[in-house]
Amino acid sequence: MTAHVQPYKKFKMPFNYVQVVIATFGAVITSIFVYFVSEAAGASMYFSGGLFTHLTFGEIVGFIVLPFAVLGFITFLIGRSRPGFCKIAQWIGVAVAVLSIANAILYAADPASGIGLAVIHLVVGASWYLAVNNSNKKYNEEAAASQGELVAT
């Protein structure tokens, strides 16, 4: 006996936006910790190019919270009509975070600053991936099964 899933009503909720808020909070706390550990290890957080010459923890918070809030909401809105977009957005966000590590390392005044900011980029990339996870897929399948749309053959 195998289960055959017939087309079912798609629920307009690819993921819960609260996931974005929780992942943002986690990314901010972890990044601030990495920032202060980097400074304690001797990182100057000075950069020879880019937007800022000295990066403060407040700027790191801003660079995490604003993109997560805005891009997470846009992804949520687009994902409601096209749930497959969430998977694409996950990987685009990770790619941007990982590829931007090169900029942090190239323009850092010292290796400790470059490594610290690289770790922050990795934390943000992983947090973004988890934030935009299409986690309601299982919920949608369970809801369809409870409505009798899952037929055993």
Sequence and secondary structure as in RCSB ss.txt:
>XXXX:A:sequence
MTAHVQPYKKFKMPFNYVQVVIATFGAVITSIFVYFVSEAAGASMYFSGGLFTHLTFGEIVGFIVLPFAVLGFIT
FLIGRSRPGFCKIAQWIGVAVAVLSIANAILYAADPASGIGLAVIHLVVGASWYLAVNNSNKKYNEEAAASQGEL
VAT
>XXXX:A:secstr
  EEE      S SS HHHHHHHHHHHHHHHHHHHHHHHHTT   BBSSSS SB  HHHHHHHHHHHHHHHHHHH
HHHHHH THHHHHHHHHHHHHHHHTHHHHHHHBSSHHHHHHHHHHHHHHHHHHHHHT  THHHHHHHHHHHTT E
EE 
